[in-house]
Amino acid sequence: MRPHLSSLDHLVLTANDLKRTVAFYHQILGMEVIRFGDPETLRVALRFGTQKINLHQAGKEFEPKAKTPAPGTADLCFLTEVPLSDWQSHLERNSVSIEEGPVSRTGATGPLNSIYIRDPDGNLIEISVSV
């Protein structure tokens, strides 16, 4: 039998300003902030569902790391069960501009309706609901 993958556990984002990034993902997207490691190598991550995003400070990345880590190079799609109209109101209340949407897209398991925003580093964030 050929080996295969079953799911994504985590990914890493490189950030210019960890505090600003943590605040955005926690306050705007509702992710849980977790800290782990020992005092000398304290790490910060964002948990949502059964996944997490590990954060690296630009210029102080943990090893091993991507070959060319850089802020603003990610394009991420997050699924939600909350209507996009609720997200639009929430984002407007928090002065987060919607770059595009709602628009129809195709996700890993089928059709989506999506809106697009940017995080503080310029990463493209797609918030999608299955249709």
N, C-alpha and C positions, 0 to 999 in steps of 0.2 A: 504494500500500500504506500502511495506517495504521501509524504507529510503535508499538512494543510494548517492554515491559521483559522482561529475561531472568533476572535474579536480584538478590538483595540483596547489596551489597558490605559495608556497615557501617551501624551505627546509633549513636546517641549516648545515653549515660546521664549524668545529672547526679547527682553524689554529694556528700554532706555531708562525708565523710572519705575522700579518695582512697586512703590507705594501707590502711584497713580494707576498702574495696571491692575493691582489687587483691588483697589477701590472700584474701578470700572467693572471688572468681572463679578465682584461681590454685590455692589449696589445696583448696577444696571442689569446684569444677567442673572443675579441670584445665586451665584456659585458659593460654595462653602470654602473658606480659607483654612488651610491646614499648614502646620509647620512641622518639620521633622528633621532628624539628624541630631548631631551633638552641637554644643554651643559654638565650636570652631567652624563647623560646616553647616550651620542652620540653613535649611532649605524652605522654600515657600511653594505651595501648590494650590490649585483650585479644583475642588471636587464637585461633580454634578452627576447624578445617576450613579452608574457603576464605572465611570471614567474619571480621569483627572488630567489636569494640565500642570506640568512642572514648569516653574519659571526660572529663568537664568537672567542675571544682570548682564547687560551688554558689556563686554570687555572683562568679565569675571565669571565666565561660564564654567560649569563643572565638567570634569572629564569622565568618560569620553563625551564628546560633543559632535554636533554636525560639522561637516567640513568647513562650511562658511556660514556660521550663525549670524543672523542679522535681524534687528527689529523691523517689523512691517513686511515680512516676506510670506506670511501665512494667509491662506484662504480657507476658512473653516465654516462648516455648516452644522448648526445645532438644531435638533428637533425639539418641538414643544407640543404640548396638548392644549395650550392656552390660545384662544383665538388671536389672530394677528391684529385685529382691531384693538384688543386690550394691550398688546405690545406697542402698537402705534401710539396710543394714549400715554402709556408709561414712558416711552422714549421721548415724546414731546414734553411731558412734565419735567423730564430730566435733561432737557436741552441737547438731546442726541439726535442728530440729523439722520433721516432715512435717505440713503443714497439712491435706492431703487426699490420699487415694489409698492404693493404686492404684485408678484409676477408668478407665472406657472413655471415650474422646473421639474426635473426628473431626478429623484434620489436613488439611493442604493436599493430600496425596496419598492419603489413606485413613484407616482406623481406627488408633487409638493406644491404648496403655495408659499412664497418666500418674500421676505424683506431683507434688505442689505444695509448694514451700518459699518462704521470703522471704529476700531478700538483706539486707545491713545497713541499707539505706535503706527497706526495706519493699516493694520491687518484687516482684511475684509472678513466681516462676520455676517453669515447668512442665518437668519432665524426662520425656521420652516415648520409648517404643519402638514401632516399627511392628508391627502384628499382621496 
